[in-house]
Amino acid sequence: MKPDLALTRFHAHLIVATSCLLVVAMSFLFSHFFIESHEDLAARVQKRVEDVGASLADYERKNGTDGLVRFVEASAAWHDPDAPFVSIRNAAGEVVLHTSRDVAPDAAWGAAALSIRSGVAGWGLSTRFFHVASTRLSQGGELLVGQSEVKSAQARDWAVGGFAMLTFAALAVMFLVGILFSGRSRTRVEDMTSTLFSFAAGEMDRRVPMSGQADRLADLAFAINGTLDYAQRLLWNLNYMSADIAHNLKKPLTRLRQRLEVVSKCEFANTDLSRKIDEGIQEIDSLVVIFEALLNIGQLQSGDRRSRFVSVDMPALLAHIADIYEPIVADHGHKLEVCIARQHVPPVSGDRELLMEMIINFLENAIQYTPEGTTITISLQELRTGFDVSISDNGPGVPDGEIKHLFERFYRFEGTRAKPGHGLGIPFAVAIAELHGAYVEIGDNTPGLNVVVHFPNDPFSRSQLGLRLRSGLHITSKPQVPARVSEQI
């Protein structure tokens, strides 16, 4: 069983696609904003260092280079993180003053030689640009004024953090909205699924509730309800037609039988006539049995009898059947073995009489169609998905090409047509099994025939969706049952 997720696959794909588009769009907008704001800030910084450089150059012309050095060293303003930094070289090219701790003198003067008059200091997240402006001094040497983009770096960090938080908030909102819409859709789909399972379980009046919304799910719900209405009418018509056939044919057949019985009590000189009358009575009885079997199969397949289900202990039921049929099996020259797992087997919700009739049907087939000396085994084995009830024998079995036809009504393969029967026993037993949410498998027992009735743990729930099988052919070997739990009768 697949786990129930908060999002349907469609809504998950929709959220992922929309999220990708949102991230791409926001990244584009953020990049555009960052580039535009950085260019504007860089132009302002460049203008500032040029102005400061011009002012210091004027001061040097009035006070000399030594006076400029003493003025810069005496001012505390140059040590502010957002303040420009000053670097002075003498006529020999030696750096006599450099006020920046972040930008090395070589990097600063190297940037001054570039046409863009800017460089990069630091690395990683602490990387920042700096801009410089240089000019020659009146007494020889050079003056350089520069400034790092401290505010730009802070603005960048805030922008990246804000972008991440905004993106996360947008994705969270989209995810919550997706869960909301997905939950509403999933609830409606669950209503449809529950309705179909309930209808299959016999609640013929169950329908999908209509929400009043005009969408594709509403169209689907309307179509499902229409299909269920049509299926219910077909079942009703079939049941009524079957009942009419039973009443309209069974009564004249009964009257004909009664008249033949009256005639059979008369004395006839012709003994052959009396024999034919008796044969006619037997044929009428056979027709009545066929009609009753067909009616019973139709009623079982309609699911009407589920309303009378009770809790049935299958191990106790199998033991009861074995006690009853032990002398019958012995009278036919067979041997009966019972192998029932000792583990706890959960009770089955069903009709005890029908379940007994199903097991007896398969058991009587094994008795009737196997030679003397055959061992017939009734076993119950607990599985992870439920439990299996099997009736197997080591007789001649059924040809492989014939096994698949055993589920067909009125089918009887060569070698069994001389024996009494109508070919409705197995279809009737299969109808009983499927009424209880079980399914029947018939396979080769090597040698003999193996009939397995599998009862799932929860036959009418969604957990069986995709796991539920129909009755049919299944070539398997004889089920392995521990010898410790076998009991011979």
Residue pairs with C-beta under 8 A, 6 or more apart in sequence:
1 462
1 463
1 465
1 467
4 186
5 12
6 179
6 182
6 183
7 15
7 178
7 179
7 182
8 182
8 185
8 186
8 189
11 178
11 181
11 182
11 185
12 178
12 182
14 178
15 174
15 175
15 178
18 174
19 171
19 174
22 167
22 170
22 171
22 174
23 167
23 171
26 163
26 166
26 167
26 170
30 159
30 163
33 159
34 156
34 159
37 155
38 152
38 156
41 149
41 151
41 152
41 155
42 118
42 129
42 131
42 149
42 152
45 131
45 147
45 149
45 152
46 117
46 118
46 131
46 133
48 84
48 147
49 84
49 131
49 132
49 133
49 145
49 146
49 147
50 133
50 145
52 84
52 133
52 145
53 133
53 134
53 135
53 143
53 144
53 145
54 135
56 68
56 72
56 86
56 143
56 145
57 135
57 137
57 143
59 67
59 68
59 71
60 67
60 68
60 137
60 138
60 139
60 143
61 138
63 71
64 139
65 88
65 90
65 137
65 139
65 140
65 141
68 88
68 137
68 143
69 88
69 96
69 97
72 78
72 86
72 88
72 97
72 99
73 97
77 83
78 84
78 85
78 86
78 99
79 99
81 150
82 147
82 150
82 151
83 147
84 145
84 146
84 147
85 98
85 99
85 100
85 103
85 108
85 145
85 146
85 147
85 148
86 97
86 98
86 99
86 143
86 144
86 145
87 95
87 97
87 98
87 99
87 100
87 105
87 108
87 109
87 143
87 144
87 146
88 95
88 96
88 97
88 98
88 137
88 141
88 142
88 143
88 144
89 95
89 96
89 109
89 141
89 142
89 144
90 96
90 140
90 141
91 139
91 140
91 141
95 105
95 109
96 141
98 105
98 108
100 108
100 146
100 148
102 121
102 122
102 128
102 130
102 148
103 119
103 121
103 130
103 146
103 148
107 119
107 121
108 119
108 130
108 132
108 144
108 146
109 134
109 144
110 119
111 117
111 118
111 119
111 130
111 131
111 132
111 146
112 132
112 133
112 134
112 144
117 131
117 132
117 133
118 129
118 130
118 131
118 132
119 129
119 130
119 132
120 127
120 128
120 129
120 130
121 127
121 128
121 129
121 130
121 148
122 128
125 157
126 153
127 153
128 148
128 149
128 150
128 152
128 153
129 148
129 149
129 152
130 146
130 147
130 148
130 149
131 146
131 147
131 149
132 144
132 145
132 146
133 144
133 145
133 146
134 142
134 143
134 144
134 145
135 142
135 143
136 142
136 143
137 143
185 217
188 211
188 217
188 221
189 217
191 208
191 209
191 221
192 208
192 220
192 221
192 224
193 462
193 465
195 206
195 207
195 208
195 224
195 228
196 224
197 460
197 461
197 462
198 206
199 206
199 228
199 231
200 303
200 460
201 303
201 306
201 460
202 302
202 303
202 304
202 306
202 307
204 232
204 235
204 303
205 232
206 228
207 225
207 228
207 229
208 221
208 224
208 225
209 221
210 218
210 221
210 222
210 225
211 217
211 218
211 221
212 218
235 302
238 298
238 302
239 298
239 299
239 302
242 294
242 295
242 298
243 295
245 291
246 291
246 292
246 295
249 291
250 288
250 291
253 284
253 287
253 288
254 288
256 284
257 281
257 284
257 285
260 277
260 280
260 281
260 284
261 281
263 277
264 274
264 277
264 278
264 281
268 274
286 422
289 422
290 422
290 424
293 422
293 424
293 428
294 409
294 424
296 428
296 431
297 409
297 424
297 427
297 428
297 431
299 305
300 354
300 428
300 431
300 432
300 434
300 435
301 431
301 434
301 435
303 435
305 351
305 354
305 435
306 435
308 351
309 349
309 350
309 351
310 349
310 350
310 351
310 352
311 347
311 348
311 349
312 347
312 348
312 349
312 350
312 351
312 352
312 355
313 347
314 345
314 347
314 348
314 355
314 380
314 387
314 389
314 455
315 340
315 345
315 380
317 352
317 355
317 356
317 359
318 338
318 340
318 359
318 378
318 380
318 389
319 338
319 340
320 356
321 356
321 359
321 360
321 363
321 378
322 336
322 338
322 378
322 489
323 489
325 336
325 360
325 363
325 367
326 336
326 489
328 367
329 335
329 336
329 367
329 376
330 336
332 367
332 372
333 372
333 373
334 366
334 367
334 370
334 372
334 373
334 374
334 375
334 376
335 373
335 374
335 375
335 376
335 488
336 375
336 376
336 377
336 378
336 489
337 375
337 376
337 377
337 378
337 486
337 487
337 488
337 489
338 377
338 378
338 379
338 486
338 487
338 488
338 489
339 377
339 378
339 379
339 380
339 381
339 481
339 485
339 486
339 487
340 379
340 380
340 485
340 487
341 380
341 381
341 382
341 387
341 481
341 482
341 485
342 485
343 382
344 382
345 380
345 382
345 387
346 387
346 457
348 355
348 436
348 455
349 436
350 435
350 436
351 435
351 436
354 432
354 435
354 436
355 432
355 436
357 429
357 432
358 429
358 432
358 433
358 453
359 378
359 389
359 391
359 453
361 425
361 426
361 428
361 429
362 391
362 426
362 429
362 451
363 376
363 378
363 391
364 425
365 425
365 426
366 374
366 376
366 391
366 392
366 393
366 395
366 449
367 376
368 419
368 421
369 395
369 416
369 419
370 376
370 393
370 395
370 396
370 448
371 395
371 396
374 393
374 394
374 395
374 448
375 393
375 394
376 391
376 392
376 393
377 390
377 391
377 392
377 393
378 389
378 390
378 391
379 388
379 389
379 390
379 392
379 479
379 481
380 387
380 388
380 389
380 390
381 387
381 388
381 390
381 479
381 481
383 454
385 454
385 456
385 457
385 467
386 454
386 455
386 456
386 457
387 454
387 455
388 452
388 453
388 454
388 455
388 479
389 452
389 453
389 455
390 450
390 451
390 452
390 453
390 479
391 450
391 451
392 445
392 448
392 449
392 450
392 451
392 478
392 479
393 445
393 448
393 449
394 445
394 447
394 448
395 447
395 448
395 449
396 447
396 448
397 444
397 445
397 447
397 448
397 449
398 406
398 413
398 442
398 449
399 413
400 444
400 475
402 413
403 442
403 443
403 444
403 473
404 472
404 473
405 411
405 413
406 413
406 426
406 442
407 426
407 427
407 430
407 440
407 442
407 471
407 472
408 423
408 427
409 423
409 424
409 427
410 422
410 423
410 424
411 423
412 421
412 423
426 440
426 442
429 440
430 440
430 471
433 439
433 440
433 453
433 471
434 470
434 471
436 455
436 459
437 455
437 456
437 459
437 460
437 464
438 453
438 454
438 455
438 456
438 459
439 453
439 454
439 468
439 469
439 470
439 471
439 472
440 451
440 452
440 453
440 454
440 471
440 472
441 451
441 452
441 454
441 471
441 472
441 473
441 474
441 476
442 449
442 450
442 451
442 452
442 472
442 473
442 474
443 449
443 450
443 452
443 473
443 474
443 475
443 476
444 450
444 475
444 476
444 477
445 477
445 478
446 477
446 478
450 476
450 478
450 479
452 474
452 476
452 479
454 469
456 464
456 467
456 468
457 463
458 464
459 468
